Amino acid sequence: MSRLGVREQPRPSTPTETGEVVEAIDLRKRFEGHEVLRGVSFNARRGETLVIMGGSGSGKTVTLRLVAGLIRPSSGRVRVFDRWIEDLGEEALLPIRRRMGYVFQGAALFDSLTVHENVAYPLREHTSLREAAIHDRVVQSLSMVGLGPEVLELLPSELSGGMRKRVGIARALIGEPAMLLFDEPTAGLDPTNSRLVAELIVRLRGGVCDTAIVVTHDLELTRTVADRVAVLIDGQFAALGPRDEVLASDHPAVQAFLAGEAR
């Protein structure tokens, strides 16, 4: 058991037996002597949405970045698509990252590029598709997130916050990823746009991309999209399990977080 009462994960299993897309074992991450993650273990299974909840500074975005191979753990192991990635160099990581779509908290659109150029960017960088094929894929990807051709030539500054978020999701989808990673997808959105984004994440499970990891502090989003939930407090999981079980947990730290009292 960890200090917060989380049962240690079993030894790693064979991926073909478990259907796991991601497996993390005892992940720790330090920045300038400060330990943000203090022994986190979890998996993400094919066909599910795992939601990692936590307050500001809890380490949830760090966890997502470790899964994407954007940073390396101080110790511990990460397996993604049957490859242990913690020691891989950039060249070896590229084909693994191309199987993921990463939706950044602020959408991370290029301010000087149009919507079309933003969404097309991954295809132009990593494929040899002709422009006509890229255009068709851009239109299709935008359609998946409920946006029409009228937005193609707009700049990010001409979009609402909710539209920017959806363009970011469209860009993540255009490479037809096997897994989507969402970093605070409803942050900064009003309740209406938050609900639209939550419904979009659920709709994507219908066949576009059936596996996702979502990090958030948004309880309503979690209730809408999660199959399983992990609650990250002080760099460790205070709870990890099926959504309804975790949200009904009697663990004091989990109760405090869900009541909005955790920091």
C-alpha positions, 0 to 999 in steps of 0.5 A: 500500500502507498501512503494514501492507501493505494494498492500496488499494481501487479507485475507487468502483464503480457499486452496481448493478454490484457488489451492494455494500450498504456502501462505505467509502473512506479513513475516518479518525476522530479523537477529541480529537487521537487518530486511531483510524482511519487510512485504512480502505477496505472494502465489504460485499456483499449476501448476505455476512457481513463480520467485522471483527476487532480487539482492544480499542481497535482502532477496530472499533466506531468503524467500525461506528458510522460505517456506521450514521451514528451518528458522522461521519468526520473524513475519507473517505466512506461509502456505504450503500444507494446513498447517501453518508451522511458529510454527511447530517443526522439527518432524512436519515439516519433512513430509511437507519438504518431499513433497518439493525438494530444489535445493541449489545454490551451489548444496550442494553435499556431496564431499566424496560421488559418484553421485549415493550416493548423489542422493540416499541419501534422499531415504536411509534416509527416506524410506525402499526401497531395494537397487535395487529399489533405484538404479533404482530410481537414474538412472531414476532421473538422466535421467530426468536431461539428465545424464546417468549411466556413471556419477554414480560413479563419485565424485562431483569434477569430474563434471562440474558446470552444471553437479553438478547443474543437479545432485542437481536437480536429488536429489531434484526430487528423492522423487517425490516432489509436489513442487520444490524450486530453489535457484539461479539455474543458478548462476556461470554457463556459458550461455550454461549451464544456458540455459540448466538448464532453459530448464530443469526447463521448461521441469519438468513442463511437469508432473514431478513436476508442481509447483516451486518457483525460486529465481534468479537475472537472467533475461533470466532465468525469461523470460524462466521459470516464470508464475508470477514474484515478484521483491524484493527490500530492503525487500519488493516487488516492483512488483508482477504479471504476468511475462510480466506485471512485466517485462514491469513495469514502477515502477522506482525501478523495472526499475532500477533493471531490467536495472542492476542498483539496488543494 
